[in-house]
Amino acid sequence: METPNSLVFKIVEPSPGVRDKLEKDRRVGDMQMQKAGWFTFELSSDRDLHDALDWIGLAFDAARSPKKAK
């Protein structure tokens, strides 16, 4: 993790829309394991908690969604 105030979540192969959102959120960073889909989220105040939970929820939904055959 980046700091004691950060959390890590995983989104494997984010869609273009999610990728854009990840890149625009200044609190989201990528780890050296980005190719594996790991990202960090830095909480700097209690106001960031809601957005952190949104990212965790998005990661959860992505993890449980069935993958389409390629």
Secondary structure, 3 states (H helix, E strand, C coil): CCCCCEEEEECCCCCHHHHHHHHHCCCEEECCCHHHCEEEEECCCCCHHHHHHHHHHHHHHHHHCCCCCC
